């Protein structure tokens, strides 16, 4: 009995400790339009570093045409629009754009689109929550560039001190020689 209970508890604990798979590319849908979002680098945007957004748009009814879409990407923070761009500025069917998040925090990406010509496809609106957890780590030299030249400044001061020290020493030595004569 104890052995069965031990095996059961061991299985229960091992199930709780197994990693749960996380899928970074999430499909969002609005009516017949669906989009998968990928953010480079590694689906984890970093504050202060440019992130590139890639969208793969699909239409269940095959009515969507990128050249017929007035599509926009809008990034909001706390409900305030901080960035907006048109998605289809080139002939690509899968749009991409870049943005640099100014700071860590929670953001919302909205993808909206409507047909330029009537009845081509239904208007859509997709929303993605984006969590910017990390920021670019600055090196000590980036924080205080003076540190990069500290050795140079120190050597300059040392050479300056030796030069004037020797000049002063020679002047004193020269004065002693002239006083003895």
OpenMM code with the backbone's topology and positions (N, CA, C; nanometers):
from openmm import Vec3, app, unit

residues = "UNK UNK UNK UNK UNK UNK UNK UNK UNK UNK UNK UNK UNK UNK UNK UNK UNK UNK UNK UNK UNK UNK UNK UNK UNK UNK UNK UNK UNK UNK UNK UNK UNK UNK UNK UNK UNK UNK UNK UNK UNK UNK UNK UNK UNK UNK UNK UNK UNK UNK UNK UNK UNK UNK UNK UNK UNK UNK UNK UNK UNK UNK UNK UNK UNK UNK UNK UNK UNK UNK UNK UNK UNK UNK UNK UNK UNK UNK UNK UNK UNK UNK UNK UNK UNK UNK UNK UNK UNK UNK UNK UNK UNK UNK UNK UNK UNK UNK UNK UNK UNK UNK UNK UNK UNK UNK UNK UNK UNK UNK UNK UNK UNK UNK UNK UNK UNK UNK UNK UNK UNK UNK UNK UNK UNK UNK UNK UNK UNK UNK UNK UNK UNK UNK UNK UNK UNK UNK UNK UNK UNK UNK UNK UNK UNK UNK UNK UNK UNK UNK UNK UNK UNK UNK UNK UNK UNK UNK UNK UNK UNK UNK UNK UNK UNK UNK UNK UNK UNK UNK UNK UNK UNK UNK UNK UNK UNK UNK UNK UNK UNK".split()
positions = [
    Vec3(0.0821, -0.1198, 0.0000),
    Vec3(0.0000, 0.0000, 0.0000),
    Vec3(0.0863, 0.1260, 0.0000),
    Vec3(0.1894, 0.1275, 0.0853),
    Vec3(0.2779, 0.2436, 0.0931),
    Vec3(0.3511, 0.2639, -0.0390),
    Vec3(0.3863, 0.1531, -0.1045),
    Vec3(0.4586, 0.1626, -0.2301),
    Vec3(0.3712, 0.2268, -0.3384),
    Vec3(0.2418, 0.1886, -0.3432),
    Vec3(0.1503, 0.2460, -0.4404),
    Vec3(0.1303, 0.3963, -0.4135),
    Vec3(0.1171, 0.4319, -0.2870),
    Vec3(0.1006, 0.5723, -0.2505),
    Vec3(0.2254, 0.6522, -0.2884),
    Vec3(0.3428, 0.5954, -0.2640),
    Vec3(0.4687, 0.6612, -0.3010),
    Vec3(0.4779, 0.6821, -0.4519),
    Vec3(0.4441, 0.5799, -0.5313),
    Vec3(0.4478, 0.5896, -0.6772),
    Vec3(0.3475, 0.6938, -0.7254),
    Vec3(0.2268, 0.6946, -0.6659),
    Vec3(0.1254, 0.7925, -0.7037),
    Vec3(0.1735, 0.9354, -0.6739),
    Vec3(0.2292, 0.9588, -0.5562),
    Vec3(0.2806, 1.0914, -0.5210),
    Vec3(0.3971, 1.1319, -0.6107),
    Vec3(0.4832, 1.0374, -0.6434),
    Vec3(0.5953, 1.0647, -0.7325),
    Vec3(0.5454, 1.1055, -0.8714),
    Vec3(0.4453, 1.0351, -0.9236),
    Vec3(0.3870, 1.0708, -1.0528),
    Vec3(0.3188, 1.2078, -1.0469),
    Vec3(0.2496, 1.2352, -0.9400),
    Vec3(0.1807, 1.3630, -0.9236),
    Vec3(0.2800, 1.4787, -0.9202),
    Vec3(0.3863, 1.4629, -0.8440),
    Vec3(0.4891, 1.5674, -0.8347),
    Vec3(0.5593, 1.5851, -0.9687),
    Vec3(0.5907, 1.4743, -1.0368),
    Vec3(0.6605, 1.4865, -1.1650),
    Vec3(0.5720, 1.5534, -1.2700),
    Vec3(0.4428, 1.5308, -1.2665),
    Vec3(0.3517, 1.5983, -1.3600),
    Vec3(0.3465, 1.7483, -1.3334),
    Vec3(0.3535, 1.7853, -1.2078),
    Vec3(0.3498, 1.9279, -1.1725),
    Vec3(0.4799, 1.9987, -1.2101),
    Vec3(0.5893, 1.9255, -1.2157),
    Vec3(0.7183, 1.9868, -1.2445),
    Vec3(0.7527, 1.9888, -1.3931),
    Vec3(0.6761, 1.9192, -1.4748),
    Vec3(0.7055, 1.9175, -1.6171),
    Vec3(0.6804, 2.0558, -1.6763),
    Vec3(0.7665, 2.0982, -1.7679),
    Vec3(0.7457, 2.2290, -1.8293),
    Vec3(0.6227, 2.2285, -1.9188),
    Vec3(0.5517, 2.3391, -1.9157),
    Vec3(0.4339, 2.3555, -1.9995),
    Vec3(0.4779, 2.4277, -2.1261),
    Vec3(0.4453, 2.3724, -2.2425),
    Vec3(0.4877, 2.4397, -2.3654),
    Vec3(0.4169, 2.5743, -2.3821),
    Vec3(0.4924, 2.6732, -2.4276),
    Vec3(0.4385, 2.8061, -2.4521),
    Vec3(0.4560, 2.8358, -2.5997),
    Vec3(0.3495, 2.8786, -2.6611),
    Vec3(0.3539, 2.9069, -2.8036),
    Vec3(0.3564, 3.0579, -2.8242),
    Vec3(0.4636, 3.1069, -2.8853),
    Vec3(0.4818, 3.2499, -2.9031),
    Vec3(0.3959, 3.3036, -3.0167),
    Vec3(0.3718, 3.2238, -3.1172),
    Vec3(0.2951, 3.2681, -3.2331),
    Vec3(0.1490, 3.2326, -3.2106),
    Vec3(0.0689, 3.3342, -3.1811),
    Vec3(-0.0711, 3.3119, -3.1489),
    Vec3(-0.1575, 3.3622, -3.2636),
    Vec3(-0.2526, 3.2798, -3.3032),
    Vec3(-0.3466, 3.3178, -3.4077),
    Vec3(-0.4604, 3.3964, -3.3441),
    Vec3(-0.4850, 3.5147, -3.3964),
    Vec3(-0.6002, 3.5955, -3.3557),
    Vec3(-0.6917, 3.6039, -3.4758),
    Vec3(-0.8223, 3.6009, -3.4521),
    Vec3(-0.9161, 3.6087, -3.5628),
    Vec3(-1.0205, 3.7165, -3.5380),
    Vec3(-1.0701, 3.7688, -3.6489),
    Vec3(-1.1793, 3.8656, -3.6482),
    Vec3(-1.2620, 3.8364, -3.7734),
    Vec3(-1.3772, 3.7736, -3.7533),
    Vec3(-1.4580, 3.7330, -3.8685),
    Vec3(-1.3846, 3.6284, -3.9491),
    Vec3(-1.3658, 3.6542, -4.0772),
    Vec3(-1.2977, 3.5596, -4.1653),
    Vec3(-1.1473, 3.5819, -4.1726),
    Vec3(-1.1000, 3.6901, -4.1132),
    Vec3(-0.9577, 3.7249, -4.1203),
    Vec3(-0.8878, 3.6752, -3.9938),
    Vec3(-0.7729, 3.6131, -4.0144),
    Vec3(-0.6894, 3.5692, -3.9035),
    Vec3(-0.5469, 3.6149, -3.9265),
    Vec3(-0.4735, 3.6350, -3.8179),
    Vec3(-0.3341, 3.6793, -3.8313),
    Vec3(-0.2494, 3.6144, -3.7231),
    Vec3(-0.1304, 3.5721, -3.7649),
    Vec3(-0.0308, 3.5208, -3.6714),
    Vec3(0.0776, 3.6274, -3.6608),
    Vec3(0.1122, 3.6637, -3.5385),
    Vec3(0.2128, 3.7671, -3.5133),
    Vec3(0.3428, 3.7037, -3.4661),
    Vec3(0.4528, 3.7492, -3.5235),
    Vec3(0.5867, 3.7120, -3.4772),
    Vec3(0.6636, 3.8411, -3.4535),
    Vec3(0.7320, 3.8483, -3.3410),
    Vec3(0.8131, 3.9657, -3.3083),
    Vec3(0.9581, 3.9218, -3.2971),
    Vec3(1.0434, 3.9913, -3.3706),
    Vec3(1.1860, 3.9623, -3.3643),
    Vec3(1.2502, 4.0716, -3.2787),
    Vec3(1.3228, 4.0436, -3.1749),
    Vec3(1.3976, 3.9223, -3.1437),
    Vec3(1.3198, 3.8253, -3.0545),
    Vec3(1.3110, 3.7020, -3.0979),
    Vec3(1.2641, 3.5863, -3.0201),
    Vec3(1.1288, 3.6065, -2.9529),
    Vec3(1.0405, 3.6837, -3.0137),
    Vec3(0.9071, 3.7100, -2.9589),
    Vec3(0.9100, 3.7711, -2.8201),
    Vec3(1.0223, 3.8312, -2.7843),
    Vec3(1.0358, 3.9006, -2.6563),
    Vec3(1.0984, 4.0369, -2.6812),
    Vec3(1.0152, 4.1386, -2.7081),
    Vec3(1.0716, 4.2714, -2.7357),
    Vec3(1.1492, 4.3252, -2.6159),
    Vec3(1.2526, 4.4026, -2.6467),
    Vec3(1.3400, 4.4601, -2.5448),
    Vec3(1.3291, 4.6122, -2.5542),
    Vec3(1.3036, 4.6766, -2.4414),
    Vec3(1.2938, 4.8229, -2.4390),
    Vec3(1.4277, 4.8833, -2.4803),
    Vec3(1.4212, 4.9826, -2.5692),
    Vec3(1.5416, 5.0495, -2.6156),
    Vec3(1.6087, 4.9812, -2.7326),
    Vec3(1.5543, 4.8689, -2.7781),
    Vec3(1.6111, 4.7960, -2.8916),
    Vec3(1.5005, 4.7755, -2.9950),
    Vec3(1.5332, 4.7970, -3.1206),
    Vec3(1.4324, 4.7869, -3.2257),
    Vec3(1.3752, 4.6457, -3.2351),
    Vec3(1.2431, 4.6373, -3.2410),
    Vec3(1.1729, 4.5111, -3.2612),
    Vec3(1.1076, 4.5153, -3.3985),
    Vec3(1.1093, 4.4030, -3.4676),
    Vec3(1.0440, 4.3940, -3.5973),
    Vec3(0.9243, 4.3013, -3.5843),
    Vec3(0.8107, 4.3472, -3.6320),
    Vec3(0.6852, 4.2739, -3.6243),
    Vec3(0.6547, 4.2157, -3.7623),
    Vec3(0.6224, 4.0866, -3.7644),
    Vec3(0.5852, 4.0183, -3.8879),
    Vec3(0.4447, 3.9627, -3.8697),
    Vec3(0.3587, 3.9872, -3.9665),
    Vec3(0.2215, 3.9367, -3.9610),
    Vec3(0.1952, 3.8460, -4.0803),
    Vec3(0.1270, 3.7372, -4.0533),
    Vec3(0.0823, 3.6490, -4.1603),
    Vec3(-0.0705, 3.6519, -4.1571),
    Vec3(-0.1288, 3.7180, -4.2560),
    Vec3(-0.2740, 3.7336, -4.2630),
    Vec3(-0.3354, 3.6263, -4.3522),
    Vec3(-0.4457, 3.5697, -4.3045),
    Vec3(-0.5180, 3.4674, -4.3812),
    Vec3(-0.6663, 3.5033, -4.3822),
    Vec3(-0.7331, 3.4624, -4.4887),
    Vec3(-0.8761, 3.4865, -4.5038),
    Vec3(-0.9440, 3.3538, -4.5354),
    Vec3(-1.0446, 3.3165, -4.4556),
    Vec3(-1.1145, 3.1889, -4.4766),
    Vec3(-1.1847, 3.1837, -4.6116),
    Vec3(-1.2303, 3.2994, -4.6599),
    Vec3(-1.3059, 3.3025, -4.7854),
    Vec3(-1.2205, 3.3434, -4.9052),
    Vec3(-1.0916, 3.3635, -4.8848),
    Vec3(-0.9992, 3.4049, -4.9913),
    Vec3(-1.0428, 3.5335, -5.0622),
    Vec3(-1.0996, 3.6259, -4.9874),
    Vec3(-1.1399, 3.7544, -5.0440),
    Vec3(-1.0395, 3.8639, -5.0100),
    Vec3(-0.9516, 3.8370, -4.9149),
    Vec3(-0.8554, 3.9385, -4.8710),
    Vec3(-0.7474, 3.9580, -4.9765),
    Vec3(-0.7202, 4.0853, -5.0049),
    Vec3(-0.6149, 4.1205, -5.0992),
    Vec3(-0.5398, 4.2391, -5.0394),
    Vec3(-0.4091, 4.2245, -5.0201),
    Vec3(-0.3311, 4.3290, -4.9532),
    Vec3(-0.3351, 4.4617, -5.0281),
    Vec3(-0.3436, 4.4577, -5.1598),
    Vec3(-0.3468, 4.5828, -5.2355),
    Vec3(-0.4822, 4.6526, -5.2244),
    Vec3(-0.5813, 4.5836, -5.1710),
    Vec3(-0.7147, 4.6389, -5.1545),
    Vec3(-0.7453, 4.6688, -5.0073),
    Vec3(-0.6415, 4.6689, -4.9237),
    Vec3(-0.6621, 4.6846, -4.7792),
    Vec3(-0.6052, 4.8159, -4.7279),
    Vec3(-0.6876, 4.8880, -4.6581),
    Vec3(-0.6403, 5.0035, -4.5818),
    Vec3(-0.6162, 4.9504, -4.4408),
    Vec3(-0.4978, 4.8986, -4.4186),
    Vec3(-0.4640, 4.8291, -4.2944),
    Vec3(-0.3634, 4.9113, -4.2139),
    Vec3(-0.3831, 4.9127, -4.0830),
    Vec3(-0.2957, 4.9884, -3.9944),
    Vec3(-0.2548, 4.9038, -3.8746),
    Vec3(-0.1369, 4.9348, -3.8248),
    Vec3(-0.0887, 4.8790, -3.6984),
    Vec3(-0.0769, 4.9963, -3.6016),
    Vec3(-0.1344, 4.9804, -3.4837),
    Vec3(-0.1320, 5.0858, -3.3823),
    Vec3(-0.0810, 5.0251, -3.2527),
    Vec3(0.0195, 5.0891, -3.1935),
    Vec3(0.0702, 5.0442, -3.0643),
    Vec3(0.0244, 5.1450, -2.9598),
    Vec3(-0.0336, 5.0920, -2.8533),
    Vec3(-0.0842, 5.1763, -2.7450),
    Vec3(-0.0197, 5.1350, -2.6132),
    Vec3(-0.0036, 5.2329, -2.5263),
    Vec3(0.0400, 5.2060, -2.3899),
    Vec3(-0.0568, 5.2780, -2.2980),
    Vec3(-0.1192, 5.2025, -2.2093),
    Vec3(-0.2202, 5.2558, -2.1167),
    Vec3(-0.3302, 5.3299, -2.1925),
    Vec3(-0.3707, 5.2734, -2.3068),
    Vec3(-0.4786, 5.3302, -2.3861),
    Vec3(-0.4404, 5.4476, -2.4745),
    Vec3(-0.3179, 5.4962, -2.4631),
    Vec3(-0.2732, 5.6112, -2.5423),
    Vec3(-0.1928, 5.5611, -2.6625),
    Vec3(-0.2314, 5.6094, -2.7815),
    Vec3(-0.1613, 5.5709, -2.9042),
    Vec3(-0.0221, 5.6318, -2.9048),
    Vec3(0.0804, 5.5456, -2.9211),
    Vec3(0.2180, 5.5951, -2.9235),
    Vec3(0.2868, 5.5690, -3.0572),
    Vec3(0.2233, 5.4884, -3.1421),
    Vec3(0.2822, 5.4581, -3.2728),
    Vec3(0.1728, 5.4079, -3.3656),
    Vec3(0.1789, 5.4493, -3.4914),
    Vec3(0.0857, 5.3988, -3.5925),
    Vec3(0.1571, 5.3952, -3.7269),
    Vec3(0.1248, 5.2937, -3.8058),
    Vec3(0.1841, 5.2824, -3.9394),
    Vec3(0.0891, 5.2064, -4.0308),
    Vec3(0.0993, 5.2332, -4.1589),
    Vec3(0.0262, 5.1548, -4.2585),
    Vec3(0.0992, 5.0229, -4.2764),
    Vec3(0.0221, 4.9166, -4.2949),
    Vec3(0.0848, 4.7848, -4.3052),
    Vec3(0.1337, 4.7515, -4.4453),
    Vec3(0.0569, 4.7818, -4.5457),
    Vec3(0.0929, 4.7393, -4.6798),
    Vec3(0.1485, 4.8563, -4.7590),
    Vec3(0.2742, 4.8899, -4.7310),
    Vec3(0.3407, 4.9972, -4.8046),
    Vec3(0.4189, 4.9419, -4.9230),
    Vec3(0.4280, 4.8095, -4.9303),
    Vec3(0.4950, 4.7450, -5.0442),
    Vec3(0.4013, 4.6383, -5.0995),
    Vec3(0.4474, 4.5634, -5.1947),
    Vec3(0.3630, 4.4625, -5.2583),
    Vec3(0.3621, 4.3295, -5.1835),
    Vec3(0.4212, 4.3241, -5.0658),
    Vec3(0.4262, 4.1990, -4.9901),
    Vec3(0.2881, 4.1636, -4.9365),
    Vec3(0.2563, 4.0353, -4.9366),
    Vec3(0.1291, 3.9909, -4.8818),
    Vec3(0.1327, 3.9798, -4.7298),
    Vec3(0.2502, 3.9586, -4.6744),
    Vec3(0.2645, 3.9494, -4.5296),
    Vec3(0.3444, 4.0701, -4.4811),
    Vec3(0.2780, 4.1621, -4.4151),
    Vec3(0.3429, 4.2887, -4.3786),
    Vec3(0.4392, 4.2745, -4.2616),
    Vec3(0.5289, 4.3713, -4.2542),
    Vec3(0.6200, 4.3815, -4.1399),
    Vec3(0.6472, 4.5290, -4.1152),
    Vec3(0.6828, 4.5604, -3.9919),
    Vec3(0.7206, 4.6963, -3.9548),
    Vec3(0.8082, 4.6882, -3.8315),
    Vec3(0.8768, 4.7974, -3.8028),
    Vec3(0.9682, 4.8001, -3.6882),
    Vec3(0.9270, 4.9100, -3.5917),
    Vec3(0.9564, 4.8857, -3.4642),
    Vec3(0.9274, 4.9836, -3.3599),
    Vec3(1.0220, 4.9578, -3.2437),
    Vec3(1.0637, 5.0649, -3.1775),
    Vec3(1.1481, 5.0538, -3.0581),
    Vec3(1.0653, 5.0961, -2.9371),
    Vec3(1.0416, 5.0030, -2.8472),
    Vec3(0.9661, 5.0347, -2.7258),
    Vec3(1.0525, 5.1227, -2.6355),
    Vec3(0.9972, 5.2345, -2.5870),
    Vec3(1.0787, 5.3273, -2.5096),
    Vec3(1.1136, 5.2775, -2.3693),
    Vec3(1.0288, 5.1928, -2.3124),
    Vec3(1.0529, 5.1470, -2.1754),
    Vec3(0.9830, 5.0137, -2.1524),
    Vec3(1.0163, 4.9511, -2.0400),
    Vec3(0.9501, 4.8263, -2.0043),
    Vec3(0.8043, 4.8567, -1.9723),
    Vec3(0.7187, 4.7583, -1.9925),
    Vec3(0.5783, 4.7766, -1.9597),
    Vec3(0.4879, 4.6945, -2.0487),
    Vec3(0.3586, 4.7177, -2.0297),
    Vec3(0.2575, 4.6467, -2.1071),
    Vec3(0.2071, 4.7370, -2.2188),
    Vec3(0.1984, 4.6792, -2.3379),
    Vec3(0.1556, 4.7509, -2.4567),
    Vec3(0.0461, 4.6703, -2.5256),
    Vec3(-0.0251, 4.7367, -2.6153),
    Vec3(-0.1261, 4.6696, -2.6948),
    Vec3(-0.1007, 4.7016, -2.8420),
    Vec3(-0.0991, 4.5977, -2.9237),
    Vec3(-0.0857, 4.6139, -3.0675),
    Vec3(-0.2216, 4.5863, -3.1292),
    Vec3(-0.2747, 4.6830, -3.2022),
    Vec3(-0.4011, 4.6662, -3.2734),
    Vec3(-0.3733, 4.6648, -3.4231),
    Vec3(-0.4296, 4.5659, -3.4887),
    Vec3(-0.4211, 4.5559, -3.6339),
    Vec3(-0.5632, 4.5750, -3.6854),
    Vec3(-0.5830, 4.6788, -3.7660),
    Vec3(-0.7152, 4.7047, -3.8218),
    Vec3(-0.7060, 4.7083, -3.9729),
    Vec3(-0.8150, 4.6707, -4.0356),
    Vec3(-0.8168, 4.6740, -4.1798),
    Vec3(-0.9575, 4.6850, -4.2338),
    Vec3(-0.9689, 4.7550, -4.3451),
    Vec3(-1.0970, 4.7617, -4.4152),
    Vec3(-1.0683, 4.7647, -4.5643),
    Vec3(-1.1633, 4.7158, -4.6380),
    Vec3(-1.1488, 4.7067, -4.7823),
    Vec3(-1.1619, 4.8448, -4.8450),
    Vec3(-1.0752, 4.8737, -4.9407),
    Vec3(-1.0837, 4.9999, -5.0137),
    Vec3(-1.2037, 4.9950, -5.1082),
    Vec3(-1.2259, 4.8793, -5.1704),
    Vec3(-1.3424, 4.8589, -5.2560),
    Vec3(-1.4493, 4.7852, -5.1759),
    Vec3(-1.5731, 4.8178, -5.1983),
    Vec3(-1.6827, 4.7556, -5.1243),
    Vec3(-1.6920, 4.6061, -5.1528),
    Vec3(-1.7338, 4.5349, -5.0505),
    Vec3(-1.7641, 4.3917, -5.0580),
    Vec3(-1.6454, 4.3026, -5.0931),
    Vec3(-1.5260, 4.3539, -5.0840),
    Vec3(-1.4101, 4.2698, -5.1093),
    Vec3(-1.3870, 4.1761, -4.9904),
    Vec3(-1.3840, 4.2332, -4.8712),
    Vec3(-1.3751, 4.1541, -4.7486),
    Vec3(-1.4279, 4.2399, -4.6344),
    Vec3(-1.4678, 4.1747, -4.5276),
    Vec3(-1.5242, 4.2460, -4.4124),
    Vec3(-1.4119, 4.3128, -4.3333),
    Vec3(-1.4425, 4.4287, -4.2766),
    Vec3(-1.3452, 4.4989, -4.1914),
    Vec3(-1.3089, 4.4089, -4.0736),
    Vec3(-1.1866, 4.4245, -4.0259),
    Vec3(-1.1411, 4.3418, -3.9132),
    Vec3(-1.0597, 4.4256, -3.8157),
    Vec3(-1.0519, 4.3751, -3.6946),
    Vec3(-0.9720, 4.4384, -3.5894),
    Vec3(-0.9167, 4.3279, -3.5004),
    Vec3(-0.7860, 4.3250, -3.4871),
    Vec3(-0.7176, 4.2241, -3.4052),
    Vec3(-0.6372, 4.2951, -3.2980),
    Vec3(-0.6251, 4.2336, -3.1830),
    Vec3(-0.5527, 4.2969, -3.0734),
    Vec3(-0.4595, 4.1957, -3.0072),
    Vec3(-0.3370, 4.2398, -2.9823),
    Vec3(-0.2363, 4.1558, -2.9178),
    Vec3(-0.1817, 4.2283, -2.7957),
    Vec3(-0.1719, 4.1589, -2.6846),
    Vec3(-0.1066, 4.2143, -2.5654),
    Vec3(0.0421, 4.1852, -2.5760),
    Vec3(0.1226, 4.2889, -2.5556),
    Vec3(0.2683, 4.2740, -2.5655),
    Vec3(0.3290, 4.3181, -2.4335),
    Vec3(0.4081, 4.2304, -2.3755),
    Vec3(0.4729, 4.2604, -2.2488),
    Vec3(0.6225, 4.2778, -2.2728),
    Vec3(0.6726, 4.3965, -2.2499),
    Vec3(0.8154, 4.4246, -2.2661),
    Vec3(0.8780, 4.4128, -2.1276),
    Vec3(0.9451, 4.2989, -2.1050),
    Vec3(0.9986, 4.2683, -1.9718),
    Vec3(1.1398, 4.3167, -1.9476),
    Vec3(1.2181, 4.3302, -2.0525),
    Vec3(1.3592, 4.3626, -2.0319),
    Vec3(1.3959, 4.4867, -2.1103),
    Vec3(1.5106, 4.5412, -2.0754),
    Vec3(1.5610, 4.6581, -2.1458),
    Vec3(1.7077, 4.6365, -2.1791),
    Vec3(1.7567, 4.7148, -2.2727),
    Vec3(1.8955, 4.7023, -2.3157),
    Vec3(1.9859, 4.7335, -2.1962),
    Vec3(2.0776, 4.6437, -2.1720),
    Vec3(2.1733, 4.6647, -2.0631),
    Vec3(2.2838, 4.7567, -2.1122),
    Vec3(2.3037, 4.8655, -2.0432),
    Vec3(2.4088, 4.9590, -2.0813),
    Vec3(2.5367, 4.9224, -2.0072),
    Vec3(2.6465, 4.9293, -2.0783),
    Vec3(2.7743, 4.9037, -2.0148),
    Vec3(2.8140, 5.0262, -1.9338),
    Vec3(2.9103, 5.0087, -1.8474),
    Vec3(2.9583, 5.1192, -1.7650),
    Vec3(3.0126, 5.2318, -1.8521),
    Vec3(3.0730, 5.1967, -1.9649),
    Vec3(3.1268, 5.2988, -2.0548),
    Vec3(3.0162, 5.3799, -2.1211),
    Vec3(2.9007, 5.3159, -2.1477),
    Vec3(2.7888, 5.3895, -2.2062),
    Vec3(2.7263, 5.4831, -2.1036),
    Vec3(2.7257, 5.4409, -1.9783),
    Vec3(2.6700, 5.5252, -1.8729),
    Vec3(2.7627, 5.6430, -1.8461),
    Vec3(2.8955, 5.6191, -1.8417),
    Vec3(2.9925, 5.7244, -1.8149),
    Vec3(3.1087, 5.7109, -1.9138),
    Vec3(3.1012, 5.7764, -2.0297),
    Vec3(3.2068, 5.7619, -2.1304),
    Vec3(3.3418, 5.8147, -2.0836),
    Vec3(3.3450, 5.8966, -1.9800),
    Vec3(3.4712, 5.9465, -1.9247),
    Vec3(3.5597, 5.8305, -1.8808),
    Vec3(3.4970, 5.7208, -1.8341),
    Vec3(3.5736, 5.6058, -1.7848),
    Vec3(3.6599, 5.5432, -1.8942),
    Vec3(3.6159, 5.5512, -2.0185),
    Vec3(3.6920, 5.4926, -2.1282),
    Vec3(3.8288, 5.5583, -2.1407),
    Vec3(3.8351, 5.6876, -2.1146),
    Vec3(3.9592, 5.7620, -2.1299),
    Vec3(4.0320, 5.7859, -1.9971),
    Vec3(3.9886, 5.7240, -1.8908),
    Vec3(4.0519, 5.7443, -1.7602),
    Vec3(4.2000, 5.7109, -1.7645),
    Vec3(4.2363, 5.6004, -1.8276),
    Vec3(4.3772, 5.5614, -1.8367),
    Vec3(4.4545, 5.6665, -1.9168),
    Vec3(4.3954, 5.7146, -2.0257),
    Vec3(4.4619, 5.8166, -2.1061),
    Vec3(4.4856, 5.9439, -2.0250),
    Vec3(4.3807, 5.9859, -1.9537),
    Vec3(4.3940, 6.1075, -1.8718),
    Vec3(4.4998, 6.0870, -1.7631),
    Vec3(4.4985, 5.9707, -1.7015),
    Vec3(4.5961, 5.9412, -1.5962),
    Vec3(4.7384, 5.9418, -1.6481),
    Vec3(4.7596, 5.8797, -1.7651),
    Vec3(4.8939, 5.8791, -1.8244),
    Vec3(4.9384, 6.0199, -1.8626),
    Vec3(4.8462, 6.0995, -1.9158),
    Vec3(4.8787, 6.2371, -1.9512),
    Vec3(4.9222, 6.3158, -1.8273),
    Vec3(4.8479, 6.3014, -1.7200),
    Vec3(4.8824, 6.3735, -1.5955),
    Vec3(5.0163, 6.3249, -1.5421),
    Vec3(5.0411, 6.1928, -1.5499),
    Vec3(5.1678, 6.1372, -1.5021),
    Vec3(5.2848, 6.1915, -1.5845),
    Vec3(5.2730, 6.1905, -1.7172),
    Vec3(5.3797, 6.2427, -1.8039),
    Vec3(5.3993, 6.3919, -1.7771),
    Vec3(5.2909, 6.4644, -1.7637),
    Vec3(5.2963, 6.6079, -1.7345),
    Vec3(5.3702, 6.6321, -1.6025),
    Vec3(5.3374, 6.5530, -1.4997),
    Vec3(5.4012, 6.5686, -1.3693),
    Vec3(5.5503, 6.5345, -1.3765),
    Vec3(5.5851, 6.4264, -1.4477),
    Vec3(5.7271, 6.3881, -1.4604),
    Vec3(5.8035, 6.4968, -1.5358),
    Vec3(5.7469, 6.5452, -1.6456),
    Vec3(5.8138, 6.6480, -1.7243),
    Vec3(5.8408, 6.7735, -1.6400),
    Vec3(5.7393, 6.8245, -1.5731),
    Vec3(5.7587, 6.9445, -1.4924),
    Vec3(5.8412, 6.9163, -1.3665),
    Vec3(5.8318, 6.7951, -1.3162),
    Vec3(5.9161, 6.7579, -1.2019),
    Vec3(6.0631, 6.7586, -1.2405),
    Vec3(6.0938, 6.7000, -1.3579),
    Vec3(6.2321, 6.7003, -1.4053),
    Vec3(6.2792, 6.8426, -1.4366),
    Vec3(6.1936, 6.9227, -1.4962),
    Vec3(6.2304, 7.0619, -1.5269),
    Vec3(6.2584, 7.1383, -1.3974),
    Vec3(6.1735, 7.1174, -1.2973),
    Vec3(6.1931, 7.1847, -1.1690),
    Vec3(6.3210, 7.1357, -1.1022),
    Vec3(6.3451, 7.0027, -1.1079),
    Vec3(6.4658, 6.9444, -1.0495),
    Vec3(6.5903, 7.0003, -1.1182),
    Vec3(6.5892, 7.0072, -1.2526),
    Vec3(6.7041, 7.0624, -1.3254),
    Vec3(6.7254, 7.2093, -1.2927),
    Vec3(6.6189, 7.2823, -1.2730),
    Vec3(6.6319, 7.4244, -1.2385),
    Vec3(6.6960, 7.4395, -1.1009),
    Vec3(6.6507, 7.3582, -1.0052),
    Vec3(6.7089, 7.3638, -0.8706),
    Vec3(6.8543, 7.3202, -0.8752),
    Vec3(6.8841, 7.2121, -0.9460),
    Vec3(7.0210, 7.1619, -0.9586),
    Vec3(7.1086, 7.2672, -1.0274),
    Vec3(7.0524, 7.3344, -1.1285),
    Vec3(7.1261, 7.4402, -1.1976),
    Vec3(7.1535, 7.5579, -1.1050),
    Vec3(7.0603, 7.5908, -1.0178),
    Vec3(7.0792, 7.6998, -0.9221),
    Vec3(7.1865, 7.6647, -0.8198),
    Vec3(7.1928, 7.5385, -0.7755),
    Vec3(7.2938, 7.4981, -0.6791),
    Vec3(7.4316, 7.5057, -0.7410),
    Vec3(7.4457, 7.4651, -0.8676),
    Vec3(7.5743, 7.4678, -0.9347),
    Vec3(7.6206, 7.6120, -0.9510),
    Vec3(7.5290, 7.7012, -0.9885),
    Vec3(7.5676, 7.8418, -1.0070),
    Vec3(7.5959, 7.9098, -0.8733),
    Vec3(7.5325, 7.8691, -0.7650),
    Vec3(7.5584, 7.9271, -0.6335),
    Vec3(7.6962, 7.8809, -0.5799),
    Vec3(7.7377, 7.7607, -0.6115),
    Vec3(7.8668, 7.7095, -0.5637),
    Vec3(7.9810, 7.7731, -0.6403),
    Vec3(7.9564, 7.8155, -0.7584),
    Vec3(8.0660, 7.8730, -0.8371),
    Vec3(8.0925, 8.0112, -0.7976),
] * unit.nanometer
topology = app.Topology()
chain = topology.addChain("A")
for resn in residues:
    res = topology.addResidue(resn, chain)
    for name in ("N", "CA", "C"):
        topology.addAtom(name, app.Element.getBySymbol(name[0]), res)
